[in-house]
Amino acid sequence: MKHKAFQFVITLFLTVFSATAIAGTGYENDQNKNDSIQQNKVIRYEVFGMDCPGCQSALEKQVKKIDGVSEAKASWQKKQVVVTLKPDAKVKEEEITARIKKANFTPGEKLKPEEDEE
């Protein structure tokens, strides 16, 4: 009798433990997906080679051609471009850097969004 009760308790414990572990993992993955969408909504890159307002305008036009980009704001003074993606857009970083190069500029590092851009 004790053996069956012990076996029942162990089985119950393992079942509850497994269910909790699986449920917790799924929730964490859903959270990470939501975070990555939020974090990637606005992307900033360093850009080298812009010397005037005409340069920044040319860069903005090139980056706006990417499917999934809703806005591109370049600054020749700050030497950067801020790219805003459409909701649920699937834009690869390589696409953005390729457009920066196509505008005859040199892409630098990906930067963290500023407080007011998030």
C-alpha positions in Angstrom: 0.0 0.0 0.0 2.8 2.4 0.9 4.5 1.6 -2.3 1.5 2.6 -4.5 0.9 5.8 -2.5 4.6 6.7 -2.9 4.4 6.0 -6.6 1.3 8.1 -6.9 2.9 11.0 -5.1 6.0 10.8 -7.3 3.9 10.6 -10.5 1.8 13.5 -9.4 4.8 15.6 -8.5 6.5 14.9 -11.9 3.3 15.7 -13.8 2.8 19.0 -12.0 6.5 19.9 -12.4 6.6 19.1 -16.1 3.4 21.0 -16.8 4.7 24.1 -14.9 8.0 23.9 -16.8 6.3 23.6 -20.2 3.8 26.4 -19.5 6.4 28.7 -18.2 8.7 28.2 -21.2 5.9 29.0 -23.6 5.0 32.2 -21.8 8.7 33.3 -21.8 9.0 32.7 -25.5 5.8 34.7 -26.2 7.2 37.6 -24.1 10.5 37.5 -26.0 8.7 37.7 -29.4 6.7 40.7 -28.2 9.9 42.4 -26.9 11.8 41.9 -30.1 9.0 43.4 -32.2 8.9 46.4 -29.8 12.7 46.8 -29.8 13.0 46.5 -33.5 10.3 49.1 -34.4 12.9 51.9 -34.5 16.5 51.2 -35.6 19.4 53.6 -35.6 22.6 53.2 -37.6 25.8 55.2 -37.7 26.4 56.5 -41.3 29.7 57.9 -42.5 30.2 60.1 -45.5 27.2 62.5 -45.2 28.4 66.1 -45.4 25.3 68.2 -46.1 21.5 68.2 -46.1 21.4 66.9 -49.6 23.3 63.8 -48.5 20.8 63.1 -45.7 17.9 63.6 -48.2 19.5 61.1 -50.6 20.0 58.5 -47.8 16.4 58.9 -46.6 15.0 58.3 -50.1 17.1 55.1 -50.5 16.1 53.7 -47.1 12.4 54.5 -47.6 12.4 52.2 -50.7 12.7 49.2 -48.4 9.5 47.3 -48.1 8.4 47.5 -44.5 10.0 50.8 -43.7 7.5 53.5 -42.8 10.0 56.4 -42.1 13.7 57.2 -42.4 15.2 60.3 -40.9 18.9 60.9 -41.5 21.1 63.5 -39.8 24.3 64.6 -41.4 25.3 66.4 -38.2 24.8 63.4 -36.0 26.1 61.0 -38.7 23.2 58.6 -38.3 19.9 57.4 -39.8 16.8 56.5 -37.8 14.6 53.8 -39.5 11.0 53.3 -38.4 9.5 50.0 -39.4 5.8 49.3 -40.1 4.0 47.1 -37.6 4.9 43.4 -38.2 7.5 44.3 -40.9 10.2 41.7 -41.7 13.2 43.8 -42.6 16.7 42.4 -42.4 19.6 44.5 -41.3 21.4 43.6 -44.5 18.7 45.3 -46.5 19.2 48.6 -44.6 23.0 48.5 -44.8 22.8 47.7 -48.5 20.6 50.8 -49.1 23.0 52.9 -47.1 25.8 51.6 -49.4 23.7 52.2 -52.5 23.3 55.8 -51.4 27.2 55.9 -51.5 27.6 56.1 -47.7 29.4 53.8 -45.3 27.2 52.0 -42.7 28.6 52.0 -39.2 27.4 50.3 -36.0 23.7 49.7 -35.2 22.9 52.0 -32.3 20.4 51.8 -29.5 17.3 53.9 -29.9 17.2 57.2 -28.0 14.6 57.6 -25.3 12.1 59.6 -27.4 12.3 57.1 -30.4 11.0 54.1 -28.5 
